[in-house]
Amino acid sequence: MEVFDLRASKEFSPDRHVYKTLAETLHCAISVVGWEPGQTSPIHSHPGADEIYHVLEGEGLFDDGRKERRLGPGDTVVFPAGEVHRVRSVTRMVLYRVQAGADRHPEFVDAWPGRSA
């Protein structure tokens, strides 16, 4: 058993959102992610892993290419393996992130599939 102090794991950077890995096994990775306002992930997917975010603090926009939802503390979103998505912080935001799957590498895309510019 491992126990983590999420409050002590928070870290922020003005240049990019900061992933702080708490645990990693063959089948999942758990991290705390600190975002400053306006920081945005690239449009991407994880073909071999689900990605789950739980908002601990702040607010962000979570987009799967079909709809964008503004989420805040207590909200959880699941991007199933292969689903293209993007995250953007509205305020300073702290996320609890779980990637479940053996192959967690991201695949980046230049634009939303099926969506015209």
Backbone hydrogen bonds in HBPLUS format (Angstrom, degrees):
<---DONOR---> <-ACCEPTOR-->    atom                        ^
c    i                          cat <-CA-CA->   ^        H-A-AA   ^      H-
h    n   atom  resd res      DA  || num        DHA   H-A  angle D-A-AA Bond
n    s   type  num  typ     dist DA aas  dist angle  dist       angle   num
A0009-SER N   A0006-LEU O   3.07 MM   3  5.01 140.9  2.23  96.8 108.6     1
A0018-VAL N   A0034-GLY O   2.94 MM  16  5.18 156.6  1.99 145.3 150.5     2
A0034-GLY N   A0018-VAL O   2.98 MM  16  5.18 152.4  2.06 141.3 145.6     3
A0020-LYS N   A0032-VAL O   2.85 MM  12  5.24 154.4  1.92 152.3 160.9     4
A0032-VAL N   A0020-LYS O   3.05 MM  12  5.24 154.4  2.11 137.2 141.9     5
A0022-LEU N   A0030-ILE O   2.77 MM   8  5.55 167.8  1.78 147.3 151.0     6
A0023-ALA N   A0030-ILE O   3.31 MM   7  5.26 160.5  2.35 136.5 138.4     7
A0030-ILE N   A0023-ALA O   2.88 MM   7  5.26 166.8  1.89 156.4 156.8     8
A0025-THR N   A0028-CYS O   2.83 MM   3  5.37 169.7  1.84 166.1 167.8     9
A0101-GLY N   A0027-HIS O   2.71 MM  74  4.90 148.1  1.81 136.3 145.4    10
A0029-ALA N   A0099-GLN O   2.87 MM  70  5.18 141.8  2.01 139.0 150.7    11
A0099-GLN N   A0029-ALA O   2.88 MM  70  5.18 160.6  1.92 152.0 158.1    12
A0031-SER N   A0097-ARG O   2.88 MM  66  5.18 158.3  1.92 148.8 154.3    13
A0097-ARG N   A0031-SER O   2.80 MM  66  5.18 177.4  1.80 159.4 160.2    14
A0033-VAL N   A0095-LEU O   2.81 MM  62  5.06 161.3  1.85 147.5 153.2    15
A0095-LEU N   A0033-VAL O   2.90 MM  62  5.06 161.9  1.93 145.7 151.7    16
A0035-TRP N   A0093-MET O   2.81 MM  58  5.02 164.8  1.83 159.3 160.3    17
A0093-MET N   A0035-TRP O   2.88 MM  58  5.02 160.3  1.92 140.7 147.2    18
A0039-GLN N   A0036-GLU O   3.22 MM   3  5.91 166.0  2.24 141.9 142.9    19
A0038-GLY N   A0089-SER O   2.95 MM  51  5.17 154.4  2.02 122.0 128.2    20
A0089-SER N   A0039-GLN O   2.94 MM  50  5.58 161.4  1.98 159.3 164.1    21
A0041-SER N   A0087-VAL O   2.82 MM  46  5.41 164.2  1.85 162.1 167.5    22
A0109-VAL N   A0043-ILE O   3.05 MM  66  5.77 166.7  2.07 146.0 146.3    23
A0044-HIS N   A0085-HIS O   3.02 MM  41  5.59 165.0  2.04 153.1 156.7    24
A0085-HIS N   A0044-HIS O   2.74 MM  41  5.59 156.9  1.79 157.0 162.8    25
A0045-SER N   A0107-GLU O   2.93 MM  62  5.34 144.0  2.06 139.4 150.9    26
A0107-GLU N   A0045-SER O   2.80 MM  62  5.34 154.7  1.86 151.8 158.0    27
A0049-ALA N   A0046-HIS O   3.19 MM   3  5.45 177.0  2.19 119.6 119.7    28
A0082-GLY N   A0046-HIS O   3.00 MM  36  5.30 148.1  2.10 110.6 115.8    29
A0050-ASP N   A0100-ALA O   2.92 MM  50  5.15 151.9  2.00 147.9 142.1    30
A0100-ALA N   A0050-ASP O   2.92 MM  50  5.15 146.8  2.03 137.4 147.5    31
A0051-GLU N   A0079-PHE O   2.89 MM  28  5.15 165.2  1.91 147.5 152.6    32
A0079-PHE N   A0051-GLU O   2.80 MM  28  5.15 173.3  1.80 159.2 161.6    33
A0052-ILE N   A0098-VAL O   2.78 MM  46  5.08 166.4  1.80 158.0 162.5    34
A0098-VAL N   A0052-ILE O   2.86 MM  46  5.08 159.1  1.90 147.0 153.6    35
A0053-TYR N   A0077-VAL O   2.94 MM  24  5.39 161.1  1.97 156.2 162.3    36
A0077-VAL N   A0053-TYR O   2.87 MM  24  5.39 156.9  1.92 154.9 162.8    37
A0054-HIS N   A0096-TYR O   2.85 MM  42  5.05 149.9  1.94 145.1 154.7    38
A0096-TYR N   A0054-HIS O   2.84 MM  42  5.05 164.8  1.86 149.6 154.8    39
A0055-VAL N   A0075-ASP O   2.87 MM  20  5.55 163.6  1.89 167.1 172.2    40
A0074-GLY N   A0055-VAL O   2.91 MM  19  5.69 160.5  1.95 163.3 156.9    41
A0056-LEU N   A0094-VAL O   2.83 MM  38  5.41 157.4  1.88 155.1 160.7    42
A0057-GLU N   A0094-VAL O   3.29 MM  37  4.96 158.3  2.34 132.5 134.8    43
A0094-VAL N   A0057-GLU O   2.98 MM  37  4.96 158.3  2.02 127.4 129.8    44
A0090-VAL N   A0059-GLU O   2.90 MM  31  5.49 168.3  1.91 136.9 138.5    45
A0091-THR N   A0059-GLU O   3.28 MM  32  5.50 163.0  2.31 143.3 142.5    46
A0060-GLY N   A0071-LEU O   3.05 MM  11  5.59 153.9  2.12 151.2 159.3    47
A0071-LEU N   A0060-GLY O   2.90 MM  11  5.59 159.1  1.95 161.7 167.6    48
A0061-LEU N   A0088-ARG O   2.67 MM  27  5.11 163.5  1.69 159.4 164.6    49
A0088-ARG N   A0061-LEU O   2.93 MM  27  5.11 151.4  2.01 146.5 153.9    50
A0062-PHE N   A0069-ARG O   2.85 MM   7  5.28 164.9  1.87 150.3 154.2    51
A0069-ARG N   A0062-PHE O   2.89 MM   7  5.28 162.5  1.92 143.7 147.8    52
A0063-ASP N   A0086-ARG O   2.98 MM  23  5.26 173.3  1.98 163.3 164.0    53
A0086-ARG N   A0063-ASP O   2.92 MM  23  5.26 143.4  2.06 147.9 154.3    54
A0064-ASP N   A0067-LYS O   3.21 MM   3  5.99 158.8  2.26 159.8 161.8    55
A0075-ASP N   A0072-GLY O   2.96 MM   3  5.71 162.1  1.99 151.1 154.2    56
A0083-GLU N   A0080-PRO O   2.94 MM   3  5.63 166.2  1.96 145.9 148.4    57
A0115-ARG N   A0112-TRP O   3.28 MM   3  5.43 165.9  2.30 125.3 124.6    58
